[in-house]
Every structure is written in structure tokens, then in C-alpha cells.
Amino acid sequence: MKTEKVGARVFFNSKRRYIRLSVYAVILFALGLVLAANKRPEAIFEIALTVGIIAFEVFHVQKSQKEFLKYTQHLDFCLNDNSRGSLLNYPAPLIITDMDGKINWYNDWFRLAVDEEDIYGRDVHQLIHDISINKLLENDDKAHIKLTIGENHYEIWGNVVGGRKGQSDSLVVIYFIDKTEEVRIAKLREDEFIIESIVIIDNYDEVLKETPDTNHGALIGEIEQKVNAWVALGNGVMRKYERDKFFVFFSNKEFEKILANKFSVLDEVRNINHENKIPATLSIGVGKSGVDIAENDKFARLAIDMALGRGGDQVVIRDNANFTFFGAKTREVEKRTKVKARVVAHALRELVDHSSKVLIMGHAGSDMDSMGASIGLFKAVKSRNKDAYIVVDTEKSNAKMLIQEFKTIARYEDAFISGEHALNIYENDTLVIVVDVHRPGMVECPELLQHAKNVVLIDHHRRSEDFIENAVLTYHEPYASSTCEMITEILQYLQDNERLTKQEAEALYAGIFMDTKGFTFKAGVRTFEAASYLRRMGVDTVNVRRLFKTDIDCYVAKAEIISSAVVYRDNIALSYLYEECPNMAVTVAQAADELLDISGIEASFVLAKQGNRVLISGRSLEKVNVQVILEKLGGGGHITIAGAQIEDADIERADELLKEAIDEFFSE
């Protein structure tokens, strides 16, 4: 009985063929009779043609019947009674194919799933494009894959019957397991999963100080109104937990509306005007894609730390894979209070006092800011009667003149050591202080950082994705002009009645002077206060300028860079240095600075070949964020000053990558 059901299903197309054939035969014979009755000579030809067509069709159908009989005999050979019963009563789509994917049998569930007729003998790959017989059978005799047919989701399993895998006479039974409801429930759970956001008004105190008292309420009220409107866009829930901080929660599904809006709330808050001299800005940290709400909370806190570490006025989204950034259109707002500097100074003093020695390390290819900050900390540690050393590769340093000058001073004669030496003298209770860099791969001696148990981080660069996470004390202020400015403030609370010498003050002053380009970039009130303090320590500004002198070869190289500059996208200057020269990093940076003096130029990039890598120095006048551009190439810095290094590349390839990054920045 069951075999008859199988035969009925497979012969369905043959019966339909017989019916069509009968209809055509009646019509043709009727036409022939009409022609014969009218004694038309073509009647004989028409009747003969009709008989021939009918004979051909009968032969074809009988041949199909024989093939089917052979198939059914094969199926009986492959499957016992229980197996055949399982196939016929299987409550989901099921098919049997040969090794090439030709369908030999199917049930009604499969026909309904693919919504097709005339399935017998067709290639299963034509009906379901995502299916692969080879993939189904590649893992042992049973394997499964997931696919979608129409709006339904299936998990399919396959196994070989009637022979061994790979033999031409083998058949493949493919079972479809309906997972539509499971997928629907999983999607519903994903859509309803909670995304946490932390919203902070970056410069709450500074904005209110620069706003008339009568406008305070209106200003804060409008900021909150803009944030509320943004939250309502995604049907979220907002709770204020401090005067300038909010928790916001969205469902995963509704958050898509927030992403589509591109966080326009940043611009809306920045454009609020109630006679406030400083624009209000927001930082938003978003945590999503965690395994639970607790992990999303962790991600949100990492994201807001990243946003604040990059200067604020931006959105950072942290998921289980990486960070995504939006905004960052304005420069950092200077904090007027020095409370944090005083707190950090006291904490640092405790760490120094409880360590056996202190190793101070900047970034590879140290510059005036890195070296000046290291010298300032060296003096502070020595004032507390602790051994201190500055880890630096003097041959690759860009502050060679400063180092040579200090080596002539008795106290600093043995202060400068190599990374290898530092590893040899390192002990478990050694304190490692990292200055002017926060990326683990860019420090002077990465191996020392890996061994260190007690690390202090002091830096002013905008935070990058890779960050020194294991620091026991972190002082990271992207609003600061330089690390030397930060160290100068710390020293005023760290030292015990021991003044800086004239040379030490000049080293710190030189770092501030370099990073502010002569007090023109990022020079805030606290920058001039730090410089004023150093001047009282005896800084000779003429002597500081002497530290920046270059030889004639570097000066000529800088002139060649400027003279060969080209303009890209109407407001960006690009220039290239193909031959190495002494103090290349300094030369390239100075050339990039001077290119900004060209009328109409808003940003400049200089590319220089150094060994098997290309150095890129970027400068801007704030309208173009060179930090965001060079971050795409693995670099970093600030809105107006940034740099990057591209390994194993020539200038042509680096130029191509840089232009792609610039185009991507403007398209965003």
C-alpha cells in the first residue's frame, strides 16, 4: 500500500501528460476528419503527423515508466520496510537525490516548501541555491547545514543510502528540520535585548562659568530637552544620576533608529546658544552585543572612558568585537581645575615611596615632549631618594641634543639606559612610568611593559583603541597641550622644597613649546600657567630655541618638501620626502607645520620614507580632524596634530592609503 502511494506521487506528472496527450489527439483527429470531409489533400498528411506524434509521446512515457520501475526496485533494495515507512510519514520536507543532486523522490512537504511543480528529476541546486550535496556529506556520513527557503528556516541533514559515499549509484536522503519558530524566538529575544548608554555633558562646569547666571536654567533645560528628544527617537528610557550624567536604555531593535540618525544630538547640543561663550558638548558611551546586561554595562563604561579619553564631543560604541566612533568634530575643552593633578601627584608619591626603583619610559623615537617629561619625573623621583632611570634609545631619539646636554651633568650621567639594560635591572617592586604614549606597541621597550606589575601612565594624546589597561595609576588628559604641561603641574605638588634646575625647567619648557608649536596650538590658560612657573625656575627662551636648531641638510630637506607640495581636494596639502635625512621625524613635522601657512590650506600631510616604513605627519587648523584620518592608518594624536607609521610600504602605496582615508573621512 505504501509503495502504491509512492508510485502515485512520482507518477503524478506522467498522468497529467497522458491527459494532455488525449486532449491533443482528439483535437488533431477532429481536424483531420474535417479536412477529409472537405476532400482536402493535406488531410492524409495531417492524420499521419498526428499518429507519429502520439506514437513518440507513448514511447517517451513508457520509457519513463521503465526508469521509474528501475528506481523503485533500487529504492526497495536500499530501504527496508521500517525505513520506507519513516520516509513516507516524515512530518517535514524530505527528498532523495543522487550524488549529483538530481531529485529521485520527494514528499508533499518539500513541494509546498519550494512552491514548485514538476520536481521529479530536477537538480536540487536549481530549487535551493544555498544547498550543497558535497558540503552535506563532507563530515562523515552525516552532516548538517542551515538555510532559508522563502520565509522559513531549516536545518538540513543528509546521509548516503544504497552504497558508500562517493559511488555513482548511491542515493542521498536529505532531511529538513523546521527551525522557523526557533529563529523567530531568537530574533525576538535579540530585538528586545537591552542596550545601555551613558551620556555625559563634557564641560558642565566650564560652560556654566561662561554663561550669565540668569541663563543657567534655560541652558541646562534645553540640553536635557535635546537629550530627551534623542532618547524618544529610539523609544528609550533615561535616568539622570548626577547633575551632568545620564543612563539611557534602548532595545536592540529600536537602537537601529538611533544609528540611522547618526547621533545628530551631538550637533544639536553644540549649537545651543544662551549667551554661553563655550559650546556645550556631549560624550556618549554605548555598550551592546554583550552576553547579558552586565556585560553591556561593562562595554558602556569602556566606551564612555574611550570617548572622554579622546576629548569628548563624540559617541563611542563598544560591542563584543571592537569600538565604533561618531562625531569628534571639536577640539578638547580645557579643564580649569587642578584638583586631579594634585590627587595624581599624591598617589604617584605613594607609589614611588613603596618601590625599589623607578624606570621612566616614553615612546619609541622620543621627542622633546617625551624626553622633557621623563627628565621632570626623574628629578621628582630623585628628590624622594629613589633610584631612577630613563629608558631611551639615544641613537633613534629625536631629542639627541637635549640628551647630550644632560649627559654632561653629573646627576644625569648614568640616567639614560637602553631597553635591554632596563630588563636586566627590573625587579618585582620596580615602578614603571610611561609618558607621552598610551599604546603598548609604541613604547620604547614593549618587553619591559609586559613584565611590569606596577605601571603608571601619563599621557595627553587622544585615546586609541589599544590602550595600556594594566596601569595602577592613569593620568590621561587629552585637553592638555603636552605631557610636559601635565608633569609641570604634578611637580608643584610632588616635590618637597626642591626646585627645578635651569636645565630641567628648560627641558620641560621645550616639550611644551614643541607640542604647541610656539604656543599657537592647544595653548590654554593652564599651558601658560605651567610655562610661567618654568620661567620662574630660570628658563632662558633663547636657549630653548637653540635646542630646535637643525643642520643644513635637514633645512634643505624641509625646503624641498615644501616646494614639492601638491593640493588635494582643494584644501589639503600633500608632500613627500623620498631620501632619508638626520632628524627626519622633526624635519617632517616642521614641514607639515609650515604647509599650513599656505592660503586656502586647512590640513597638511607629509610622507617620508624611513627604512622599510613610511612616516606620515599630519597637521590641521581644526576644520579637518587629522587624528581621525590617521587613525584609519593605525596612527593617532589630536584634531590638529597627528602622526602614523605604515610598515613594509613605499611612498606610493602609503599615499594611496592616505588618500583613501581622507576620502572616507569626508564621505562620513
Secondary structure, DSSP 8 states (H G I E B T S, - for coil): -HHHHHHHHHTHHHHHHHHHHHHHHHHHHHHHHHHHHTT-THHHHHHHHHHHHHHHHHHHHHHHHHHHHHHHHHHHHH--HHHHHHHHT-SS-EEEEETT-BEEEE-HHHHHHHT-S--TT-BHHHH-TT--HHHHTSSTT-EEEEEEETTEEEEEEEEEESS-TT-TT-EEEEEEEE-HHHHHHHHHHHHH-EEEEEEEETTHHHHHHTS-GGGHHHHHHHHHHHHHHHHHHTT-EEEEEETTEEEEEEEHHHHHHHHHHTTTHHHHHHT--SS-SS---EEEEEE-S-SSHHHHHHHHHHHHHHHHHTTSSEEEEE-SS-EEEEE--S--------HHHHHHHHHHHHHHHTSSEEEEE-BSS--HHHHHHHHHHHHHHHTTT-EEEEE--TTT-S-HHHHHHHHTSGGGTTTEE-HHHHHHH--TT-EEEEES---GGGBS-HHHHHH-SEEEEEE-S---SS-----SEEEE-TTSS-HHHHHHHHHHHHSSS----HHHHHHHHHHHHHHTTTTTSS--HHHHHHHHHHHHTT--HHHHHHTT---HHHHHHHHHHHHT-EEETTTEEEEEE-S--TTHHHHHHHHHHHHTTSTT--EEEEEEEETTEEEEEEEE-SSS-HHHHHHTTT-EE-SSEEEEEEES--HHHHHHHHHHHHHHHHH-
